[in-house]
Protein backbone atom coordinates (compact mmCIF):
# COMPACT_ATOMS: atom_id res chain seq x y z
CA UNK A 1 0.00 0.00 0.00
CA UNK A 2 1.49 3.32 -1.06
CA UNK A 3 0.75 6.33 1.11
CA UNK A 4 1.01 9.97 0.14
CA UNK A 5 3.91 11.71 1.80
CA UNK A 6 2.09 13.78 4.42
CA UNK A 7 5.02 14.03 6.82
CA UNK A 8 6.15 17.54 5.84
CA UNK A 9 2.60 18.84 6.27
CA UNK A 10 2.15 17.10 9.60
CA UNK A 11 5.52 18.36 10.83
CA UNK A 12 4.80 21.96 9.86
CA UNK A 13 1.31 22.04 11.35
CA UNK A 14 2.24 20.09 14.49
CA UNK A 15 5.20 22.33 15.24
CA UNK A 16 3.07 25.46 14.83
CA UNK A 17 0.28 24.11 17.02
CA UNK A 18 2.83 22.91 19.57
CA UNK A 19 4.09 26.48 19.94
CA UNK A 20 0.52 27.70 20.36
CA UNK A 21 -0.22 25.07 23.03
CA UNK A 22 2.89 26.06 24.95
CA UNK A 23 1.77 29.70 24.77
CA UNK A 24 -1.66 28.74 26.16
CA UNK A 25 -0.10 26.69 28.97
CA UNK A 26 2.25 29.52 29.87
CA UNK A 27 -0.60 32.03 29.86
CA UNK A 28 -2.70 29.85 32.14
CA UNK A 29 0.21 29.40 34.57
CA UNK A 30 1.05 33.13 34.60
CA UNK A 31 -2.60 34.08 35.18
CA UNK A 32 -2.74 31.46 37.97
CA UNK A 33 -5.86 29.85 36.50
CA UNK A 34 -4.58 26.28 36.66
CA UNK A 35 -6.43 25.54 39.90
CA UNK A 36 -9.73 26.87 38.57
CA UNK A 37 -9.95 25.12 35.18
CA UNK A 38 -9.04 21.79 33.64
CA UNK A 39 -8.13 23.42 30.34
CA UNK A 40 -4.45 23.28 31.23
CA UNK A 41 -4.61 19.50 31.70
CA UNK A 42 -6.38 19.04 28.37
CA UNK A 43 -3.90 21.37 26.68
CA UNK A 44 -1.06 19.42 28.28
CA UNK A 45 -2.38 16.18 26.79
CA UNK A 46 -2.78 17.85 23.41
CA UNK A 47 0.80 19.13 23.69
CA UNK A 48 2.11 15.61 24.33
CA UNK A 49 0.17 14.31 21.31
CA UNK A 50 1.63 17.09 19.17
CA UNK A 51 5.13 16.27 20.37
CA UNK A 52 4.58 12.64 19.37
CA UNK A 53 3.19 13.68 16.01
CA UNK A 54 6.06 16.09 15.35
CA UNK A 55 8.70 13.54 16.34
CA UNK A 56 7.31 10.72 14.23
CA UNK A 57 6.71 12.89 11.17
CA UNK A 58 10.33 14.03 11.40
CA UNK A 59 11.50 10.42 11.75
CA UNK A 60 9.36 9.46 8.77
CA UNK A 61 11.05 12.08 6.60
CA UNK A 62 14.54 11.05 7.74
CA UNK A 63 14.11 7.29 7.52
CA UNK A 64 15.84 5.53 4.63
CA UNK A 65 13.71 2.39 5.09
CA UNK A 66 10.38 2.76 3.24
CA UNK A 67 8.48 0.45 5.62
CA UNK A 68 9.73 2.30 8.70
CA UNK A 69 8.93 5.60 7.06
CA UNK A 70 5.35 4.51 6.41
CA UNK A 71 4.98 3.25 9.99
CA UNK A 72 6.35 6.50 11.42
CA UNK A 73 4.02 8.51 9.20
CA UNK A 74 1.05 6.41 10.32
CA UNK A 75 1.89 7.05 13.99
CA UNK A 76 2.23 10.78 13.22
CA UNK A 77 -1.17 10.73 11.49
CA UNK A 78 -2.87 9.09 14.45
CA UNK A 79 -1.18 11.42 16.93
CA UNK A 80 -2.32 14.41 14.91
CA UNK A 81 -5.87 13.03 14.65
CA UNK A 82 -6.12 12.55 18.42
CA UNK A 83 -4.71 16.01 18.96
CA UNK A 84 -7.49 17.44 16.78
CA UNK A 85 -9.98 15.51 18.87
CA UNK A 86 -8.54 17.03 22.02
CA UNK A 87 -8.71 20.44 20.37
CA UNK A 88 -12.46 20.02 19.98
CA UNK A 89 -12.71 18.89 23.61
CA UNK A 90 -10.69 21.92 24.71
CA UNK A 91 -12.95 24.23 22.76
CA UNK A 92 -16.02 22.76 24.42
CA UNK A 93 -14.42 23.24 27.83
CA UNK A 94 -13.63 26.87 27.14
CA UNK A 95 -17.15 27.62 25.88
CA UNK A 96 -19.00 26.01 28.79
SULDA-V120921 format. One record per backbone hydrogen bond with DSSP energy under -0.5 kcal/mol. CO is the residue of the C=O (numbers start at 0). NH is the residue of the N-H. If there is no record, write none. Layout:
# SULDA-V120921
CO/NH + CO/NH
This chain:
# SULDA-V120921
0/2 + 3/5 + 5/9 + 6/10 + 7/11 + 8/12 + 9/13 + 10/14 + 11/15 + 12/16 + 13/17 + 14/18 + 15/19 + 16/20 + 17/21 + 18/22 + 19/23 + 20/24 + 21/25 + 22/26 + 23/27 + 24/28 + 25/29 + 26/30 + 27/32 + 27/33 + 28/31 + 32/35 + 32/36 + 37/41 + 38/42 + 39/43 + 40/44 + 41/45 + 42/46 + 43/47 + 44/48 + 45/49 + 46/50 + 47/51 + 48/52 + 49/53 + 50/54 + 51/55 + 52/56 + 53/57 + 54/58 + 55/59 + 56/60 + 57/61 + 58/62 + 63/65 + 64/68 + 65/69 + 66/70 + 67/71 + 68/72 + 69/73 + 70/74 + 71/75 + 72/76 + 73/77 + 74/78 + 75/79 + 76/80 + 77/81 + 78/82 + 79/83 + 80/84 + 81/85 + 82/86 + 83/87 + 84/88 + 85/89 + 86/90 + 87/91 + 88/92 + 89/93 + 90/94 + 91/95
